[in-house]
């Protein structure tokens, strides 16, 4: 799977050529921000969880946010329980550091956190620890096939918000 499956996924949208590959790691939020020369908040990090029945699902949040346990439980009816590294690879086909909501090994529910709506564009990984793509939130919603926008994060800096008229993510 990994970056090859993501490239195949984006080929359906004629966007595979927009995947960026780096000579350095982009596995962490800070490394990705450094590789892209953007603030860490604009990195769209994909987190892998288990629901009440043990089924995997993904939540994509802004790079400067943390999961809010209370909001998460209200939204999903369970405490946040992350997948192990082995389960992440098994469920997504991507290694930790390259996990994204594209080109997945299995069909998974995907949720996008409102923390990203501050920005005109965000940068999710593309299946490897040295890749990313720049997308508007509307593109992220479309290309990921996400179920819904959710509010399950905290500690993100609202002052980093781009102006509404510049942001394609505010809708």
Steps between C-alpha positions, in 0.01 A plus 500: 500500500654824624592775256427284194139450612467871573632591154250256348223659710589853386527387136117475505493876566791583265699619804772233535759743363423735792636258761818644646788269595785624717865405550437530874250346737156652535383234745422738787305824493816702563701312236220544244468871580877537458503310169212712369611828658158556662379535857434166677128580535456463122610136507193276484584210729304178465432313823378138513247389764274208593126544547286322764494183291874508436470622141768738376422855391701813423486856629696768315590807710716808476863455600472722808196326648458222754208262538254621765391185687162644602410626151621172347283291733198723430555466123588131476349350817831363625828616647773554241700180455770519237602208282838336557767555234432152362124563488560833322692327220246216484200734480636789293788346304714794611781517755491739795628832369333451163145424606241685295136457400588404140581169330398298804541123533147476642191719475500706820278773639682832477424815698650846450548723804389863488846610618610494134225735380716801602722456198473553127696178449637217713764233437413134570759226456483274196580151625871534573716671762625752243194613304208742510248678281353848530119496502217733589267360765236451232748295297599306813133422561445392139819301447482321835130419474470612862178430687472839670663798667532452876619707796714265711819699556639761738799727558519631145587861441198687365714810441666318207177520302527618141244753387163350410500643149836332437405165646336230295468299819253719686192351333 
